[in-house]
Amino acid sequence: MDELELDFPLPLGVTSKDVECRITSTTLCFAFKNCDRPVELEGTLYRNVRPDECNWQLWPISKTTHVKLSLVKAKMGHWKDVLQDRTNKKLSRLSR
């Protein structure tokens, strides 16, 4: 309950240099740059996180197919969603 993990499929040809990830205690911006179908997850987080402890990595190491984003919660507990803003359909679809 103290960490939230999100997995995104890695589009073909995308490398770690194409991953854009900015995390503050209250906001998240995650996207693939230079990609035909970029994933974007951007907005105010449902609750606060510890940004210095959050990270992302390509997964699995031997045959990368996903990006794993780990958010460390500032307070343990259940989140109803990743982001507060459910009005943007793209964000709503990704954050369920």
C-alpha positions in Angstrom: 0.0 0.0 0.0 3.0 2.3 0.1 3.9 2.1 -3.6 2.0 2.3 -6.8 3.4 0.7 -10.0 2.3 1.4 -13.5 3.3 -0.5 -16.6 3.3 0.9 -20.1 4.0 -1.1 -23.2 7.2 0.1 -24.9 6.5 1.1 -28.6 8.8 -0.4 -31.2 12.0 1.7 -31.7 11.6 3.6 -28.5 14.6 3.7 -26.2 15.2 5.1 -22.7 16.2 8.4 -24.3 12.7 8.7 -25.6 11.1 8.5 -22.1 10.1 11.8 -20.5 9.2 11.5 -16.8 8.9 14.4 -14.4 7.5 13.8 -10.9 6.9 16.3 -8.1 5.2 15.6 -4.8 1.9 16.5 -6.4 2.2 16.2 -10.2 3.2 13.6 -12.8 4.2 14.0 -16.4 5.0 10.7 -18.3 5.4 10.5 -22.1 7.2 8.9 -24.9 8.9 11.4 -27.2 9.4 11.0 -31.0 6.8 8.2 -31.1 3.9 7.7 -33.5 1.6 6.8 -30.6 2.9 8.7 -27.5 1.5 7.7 -24.1 0.8 10.8 -22.0 -0.1 10.7 -18.4 0.0 14.3 -17.0 -1.7 16.1 -14.2 -2.2 16.4 -10.5 -1.7 13.1 -8.6 -4.6 11.7 -6.6 -2.4 12.0 -3.4 1.2 13.1 -2.7 4.3 11.0 -3.4 7.9 11.2 -2.4 9.4 12.3 -5.7 13.1 11.5 -4.7 12.1 7.8 -4.2 10.0 7.4 -7.4 11.6 6.0 -10.5 11.0 4.3 -13.8 12.8 1.5 -15.6 12.7 -0.5 -18.7 11.4 -4.0 -18.0 12.3 -6.9 -18.2 16.0 -6.3 -18.4 16.8 -9.1 -20.8 14.1 -8.4 -23.4 12.6 -4.9 -22.8 8.9 -4.7 -23.6 7.6 -2.3 -20.9 8.4 0.7 -18.9 7.6 0.3 -15.2 6.9 3.5 -13.3 7.0 3.3 -9.5 5.4 6.0 -7.4 6.2 5.9 -3.6 3.3 7.3 -1.7 3.8 10.0 1.0 1.2 8.3 3.1 0.1 4.6 2.9 -3.4 3.9 1.7 -5.6 3.1 -1.2 -5.8 5.4 -4.2 -9.0 5.5 -6.2 -7.0 6.7 -9.3 -3.6 7.9 -10.3 -4.6 11.4 -11.2 -7.3 13.7 -9.8 -8.3 15.1 -13.3 -10.7 12.6 -14.8 -12.1 15.0 -17.3 -9.5 14.3 -20.0 -10.5 11.0 -21.7 -6.9 10.1 -22.5 -5.8 10.5 -18.9 -8.9 8.6 -17.6 -8.3 5.7 -19.9 -4.6 5.4 -18.9 -5.1 5.9 -15.2 -7.6 3.2 -14.5 
